[in-house]
Amino acid sequence: MTNILCRKFELQTTQEDLQQAFAQYGGVERVNIVTDRDSGQPRGFAFVEMTERRDAETAIAQLNGAEMNGRALNVNEARPKPAGGSGGGAGRGRGGSGGGGGRGGGGGSRW
C-alpha cells in the first residue's frame, strides 16, 4: 500500500472527485480529505491510499500538476511524520509553556 499526499486542490473538491481521478491509475483503498477540527472545513490537502506501488507511482506522475476544478494539484508520496515531532499546529490549544522560547529548543520535558 502506498500513501499519497495530494495538496492545493479547490476546497469544493470531494472525496469522490479524488477517488475517480486516482482510480484511473489503479486500486484506491481510501481517500481522506483533511478538515479543520474546529470548523470542519477542508484544509486543502488529502491522503490517498493506493493498493499497488506501481499504480501509485503512475498516478503521482500523471496527476502532479494536473488541473482539477480549476487548480493545479500538487501530488507526491506521503512521508511518515518524524519520530518525536510535534506535527505542527503551533501549540494550538496547549496554553503557555513558560520560559525559553526559540524554535527547536532544548531537550527538556514538554509539560
N, C-alpha and C positions, 0 to 999 in steps of 0.2 A: 504494500500500500504506500502511495506517495501523497504527501500533504502539500498542497499548493496554496500560496498566498496570492490573492487577487485584490489589487488596490486601484483607487482612483476611478471607480465606476460611478455613474449617476446614482444619486440616492434613491431614485424611484425604481432602480433595478431590483428585481425579485429573485428569490432562490430558484424559481422555475426558469427565469432568464439565464442564470448562470448554469443551471443543470443542463439546459438544452445546448448552450454554447460548448461546454466541456464534453458532453456526451457524443458530440460529433467525432471525437477522437478516441473514445473508449468508455469503459465502465466507470460510472461515477457512484461512489459509495455514499457520499454525504456532501451537502453544501451547507455552510454555516455563515450567514451574514452577521457580523459582529455589530451589536447595538449598544448604545449608551445605557448604562444601568439605571440612570435617573429618569431620562426622558423616554427611553425605549426606541429612539430614532436610530436609523443606521449610521454607523461611523465611517462608511465609505470603503470598508475592506471586508473580505470574506476569506474563509478557508474552504478549499475544495479537496476532497479525498478521492483519488482515483485508484482503481484496483491494480493496474499494471504500470510499472515504472516507465516502460517504453511508450505507452499511450500518454502518460503524464508529460513526458519529455516532448512529445509531439504537440500536445495541447499548449504547453508553455511556449514553444517556438512559434506556433501559429497564432496564438491569442495575445501574446505580449505586443502591445502597440496597436492591436486591432480595435476598431471603434465599436462600441456598444451603447446604444441610446444616446449618441452624440458625444461620447467621451472616449478617449483612448485608454485602454486598460493597461495596467502595469501588472504583469504576471510572472512569478518566479517560484521556485521551490521554497517552501517554508522552512526556516531553520529553527531548531529547537531553542527554547529560552535558555540563556546561560544559567548554569547551576549557581544558586545562591543570589541571583539577580532579583531586583525588586520588580522588574517587568514594567516599569514606568508608572504613570499616574501621578507623579509629583507629590506623593504622600497624601493624596486626597482622602479626607475623612479620618486622618490619623492624629490630628491635633499637633501641637508643637512638641518637638523633641528636645528643645532646650540646647543651648550652647553650641559651640563648634561650627559648624555650618557649611563649609565649602562642599563642592561636589566631590564624589569619590572619597569621602572621608575615611578615617581610620578604621581599625578593626574591632572597636568596642561593641558592646551589646546595643541592639537597635531599640530595646524597650527598657 
